Amino acid sequence: MRLTKFTDYSLRVLIYLAVHHDKHVSVGDIAAAYGISKNHLMKVILFLSATDFVITTRGKGGGIKLKVNPEHINIGEVTRKSEVDSVLVECFSSTISDCRIESSCLLRDAFRKASDAFYAVLDNYTLADLVTNRATLERLLQVA
């Protein structure tokens, strides 16, 4: 299974915000910390805001902040929401599939079970679980 960069960046943004949960941060701060394009991160921030994971505030003293405590952000939920348009294999798509054996393929069921197991593991983690090493992450995310 391969996640999109969008999901990767979404999780990275949430980790950054959890590490710095006591203050608003800018998109530029996050982009610099990870070496990621600010423009690409804007799309991620819009998604995270629309899905109620973060709050964005404009103006002086504004920035991005987690909307809820890290203990209440489930990693499986974040991943499902950010991967909503991504399909593991063509036959998982409800709109486009040209597979000739789809109607009787047994591999599809195996992939579905594997995908379900993958998300079941992620459902056991919260954002808080991913930042138990907060001091180390804070040091690694500092821009020189």
N, C-alpha and C positions, 0 to 999 in steps of 0.2 A: 504494500500500500504506500502510496506517495501523496503527501499533502501538498497543496499549492503554496506558493510563496505568500499569498495573501493570508492564509491561515498561520503560517510561520510568523509573519510580521504581526498579525493580530495577537498571538500569544506573547511575542516579545514585548509589544507595547504594554500589555497587561502586566507582565513581569516587571517592566521598568516602573510602571505606576504603582505597583504593590511595594516595590523597594522604596519608592519615594512617596508613600501614601499620605504623608503628613503635609504635602504641599502641592500646589498646581505646578505643572511642568509644561514647557512649550514643545511643539512638534519638532522644532529645531534641536532642542536638547536630546530628544529621543533619536532623531536622525543622526546626530553627531555621535552619540554613544554607540550606536550599532553600525555606523557607516552605511546607512540606507538613505536613499533618495527621499527628500522631504516631500516632494510631490506625490510619490507613491504612498508614503505614510498618511497623507491627507485623506486618501480613499479609505485606508484602514481605520483612521480615526472617525470618519463619517459613519462607517459601518458599526464600529463599536458604540458610537453615540446612538445610532438608530436602533440598536439592539439592547439599549439600556445598560451597557456595561460601564460606560464612562459618561462624564459630564464635561461639556466644553463651555468655557466662559471667555467672551471677548473682552478686549480692553486691558487697561492697566490692572495688574494683579490677577489677570485671567490665565487661562491655559487649560490643561486637561487634568482630570482627576478621576479616580475610580468612583462610580456611583454608589457601590455597596462595598462592604468589607470583603477582603480577599477570601474569607471563609465561605462566602455565599456565591462565589463564582466557580461554577463547575466546568472543568476543562473539557469534558465530553460535550457539554452543551455549546460551549464556544466553538469547538471544532465542527460540530454538526451544522451550526448556523453559518459558519464561514465557508464550509464546503458544500453548501446546499446545491450549487450548480455544477459541482464536480461529480463525475461518476467513475466508479472503479473500473468497470468494463462497459462497452457499448450497450449491451443488453440491459443494463440497469437504467438506461435513459427511457423516460416515458414517451419521448418524442422522436428520437432518431436511433434506429437500429436496423442495420442491413444484414445482420447475422442470419445465415440460412438455416442454422440448426437451433436457433433460439427456442423454438416451441418444444423441443425435446432434449435440450442440453442439461446435463446433470452438473456440469461445472458451475453453472450459474448459482445453484443452491450452495455449493461449497464456498464460492466467493461471498455469498450473502452471509453465511455462518461466520466466515473469517472476519468480515466487516463488522458484524454484530459483536464478535468477541473483542475486536479492536476498540470499539466504542465502549463496551462494558468495562474494560480496563480504565479508559480515560474517565469514565463516570465515577471512578473511585478517588479521583484527585480533584482538589480545589486549588485555586490560585495560591492560597496560603501554604499549601503543601509544597509548592514550587519555589517558595522564597524563604524556606526555613534557614537557608544560608545567606540571609539578608546582608550581613556585613561584607561577605566575600563578593556578592553580586554588586553591591554599591561601589566597592573598590574597582571592580572590573568595568563597570559602566561609567566611570569617571573619564571625562575627556581631558587629555593633557593640555 
